[in-house]
Amino acid sequence: MGKTSPFVTNGCSNHCSFNRADHDFYATDPKAAEWLLKLEPNLSDNIWECACGDLSLSNVFTATGKCVRNSDIVARKDGIEILDFLMCDTHVSNTDIVTNPPYKYAKEFVEKALSLIDDGHYVCMFLKLTFLEGKSRRQLFKDYPPIRVWVSSSRMNCFLNGNIASNSSSAVCYAWFVWQKGYKGFPELRWFN
């Protein structure tokens, strides 16, 4: 039996009363990418943005001279490779994976990303701070502890379906979760912004 993707098109599978973004698409404030480059200066020159949305993070990486592979489950802009990341089995060399994944599948994105990169390379996920909670994620952190968690002291926005006008402020705290493949120590907790 073949693999099936966990992605659904629209709606909210947890019986909430509001509509989720299409394909769980919340565009990330580009400032998040600018901060990441300052916080993690050892990132590779090769970055795979595997849930690139409208290229809001990718454009920052490209502008600083990084070679960026852009993929997503749908192409919202030209030049995006249509790819279901969770179904990908292709190993990438000399590459770090950086994204704001669909939150519902964030754990799976972390596990998949770590399975595809070389030892010593990085997986950086822009996630709600609440990602630290939960029994299933506890096992993830035990098996694959992040090397650092960078908590944003000021609230940053993620925009429903890429609509910047839809959000003027955020009540959600975000952080950059950084894994280095092969790391087995305790995570550092730091703050930025």
Helices and strands as residue ranges (DSSP letters): G 22-24, E 26-28, H 30-39, E 46-49, H 56-63, E 67-72, E 81-82, G 85-87, E 96-99, G 103-105, H 106-116, E 122-128, G 129-132, H 135-143, E 148-152, E 158-160, G 164-166, E 174-180, E 188-192
